[in-house]
Amino acid sequence: MSTALPFLPYGRHHIDDDDIQAVVDALKSDYLTTGPRVAAFERALASATRARHAIACTNGTAALHLVARAMNLGPGTVSIVPTVTFLATANAVRLNGGDVVFSDVDPDSGLMRPRDLEEALSRCPGGRADAVFNVHLAGQTGDLAGLYTIARHNDLRIVEDGCHALGTRYSIGDGEEHVVGQCRYADATTFSFHPVKAIAMGEGGAITTNDPDLAAIMFRDRTHGMNRDAASFVQDDEAFDAGHAPNPWYYEMEAPGLNYRIPDVLCALGESQLRKLDAFCERRRELVALYDELLGGRSAHLSLLARTPGVTAAWHLYVVLIDFAALGLARADVMRRLAAEGIGTQVHYLPVHRQPYYRDMSPAGILPGADRYYARTLSLPLFPGMENSDAVRVSSTLLRVLGL
Ligand SMILES: *Cc1c(COP(=O)(O)O)cnc(C)c1O
């Protein structure tokens, strides 16, 4: 009699007793939200990413939205977004009223290349755009220095959607090692702390930046546009009493904001998880090396993801590229057969320009790299709590199902 093996999802969180204790301590404290744990988490994240400012917020989508608002990417502006990404990267711009032009990606890595950025620019009205959102798909970055040169030459703001890449290091361009979030080649970087991401907060997100003006706007916008910094008040008659002391109840609003605040309870979890980031990333890299060994060089129809030289990725996803057409297999059938054997897989992503909402805005068939990537991509289980034996089982089952 065989015992059913546990189901392996494509990704999941890893929570230890000390994470639980940190949450319990927060629950017993004076603050459930807007207390000291938010600032403590922001300091820890800024330190981990070597950024000057970190702004924590409700989720990765809110982080992208705050950036789009702070950069004034509203009506009349154009932002370039690679089409192989999660919906939120493009939606953040659309929700703020800006236009999106989708760029193609490398068919073998899913990453935007400098030439993809140039080609997308050539399709923008008048050949110009306002911003580019670069996505570190699966956890690795592309040619950041090459993209930076083109972006700056064309006066683009640069946002890195680092939701897959907390913990990724790179040595690109200047020969020094940097980390994602440091904004060496960007104005701002966004992160998500959804349970499948590098660290888990249930829901959570953040922006890192070295630009104090952007940071100040996002801190205010996160909480209704409220400003409590007396030094920058503009209405002296309302703000100050007869002795020129700020009125204790007074706060000021120059532009309406949102409530994208993240509770102290979740920041307690985030700070505890952040202490394990290096260990989590190390375990992910070990599992990726094992998968590479088990699946690499097996067949011309099964390729490993192309790697960017100089990048030590945190690996959010383990992606393989399978030529389903050449193997005479349907991807949906392969996924169902793997699921029947307890192996969860996922497709990251249907190119966003092929969604009904975006279809009419972006003529089909002009993004061949993305189409070729999408046709072959499959994400296999990868998370720090996986055993080596799990990766062995996934690999052998996949090869059997593919007939390789
Ligand atoms: C997860 C993710 C987001 C959104 O983050 P949420 O926390 O789920 O809102 C945005 N972009 C990418 C690339 C992501 O993977």
The ligand as an SDF file (V2000), in Angstrom:
LIG
                    3D

 15 15  0  0  0  0  0  0  0  0999 V2000
    3.4040   39.3740   -6.6320 C   0  0  0  0  0  0  0  0  0  0  0  0
    3.7130   40.3920   -7.6960 C   0  0  0  0  0  0  0  0  0  0  0  0
    3.1370   41.6580   -7.7060 C   0  0  0  0  0  0  0  0  0  0  0  0
    2.0240   42.0570   -6.7840 C   0  0  0  0  0  0  0  0  0  0  0  0
    2.2610   41.8620   -5.4540 O   0  0  0  0  0  0  0  0  0  0  0  0
    1.0300   41.6680   -4.4290 P   0  0  0  0  0  0  0  0  0  0  0  0
    1.6870   41.7070   -3.1050 O   0  0  0  0  0  0  0  0  0  0  0  0
    0.4230   40.3420   -4.7340 O   0  0  0  0  0  0  0  0  0  0  0  0
    0.0820   42.7680   -4.6450 O   0  0  0  0  0  0  0  0  0  0  0  0
    3.5680   42.5690   -8.6520 C   0  0  0  0  0  0  0  0  0  0  0  0
    4.4940   42.2410   -9.5720 N   0  0  0  0  0  0  0  0  0  0  0  0
    5.0510   41.0110   -9.6160 C   0  0  0  0  0  0  0  0  0  0  0  0
    6.0840   40.7170  -10.6560 C   0  0  0  0  0  0  0  0  0  0  0  0
    4.6640   40.0450   -8.6890 C   0  0  0  0  0  0  0  0  0  0  0  0
    5.1810   38.8250   -8.7470 O   0  0  0  0  0  0  0  0  0  0  0  0
  1  2  1  0
  2  3  1  0
  2 14  2  0
  3  4  1  0
  3 10  2  0
  4  5  1  0
  5  6  1  0
  6  7  2  0
  6  8  1  0
  6  9  1  0
 10 11  1  0
 11 12  2  0
 12 13  1  0
 12 14  1  0
 14 15  1  0
M  END
$$$$
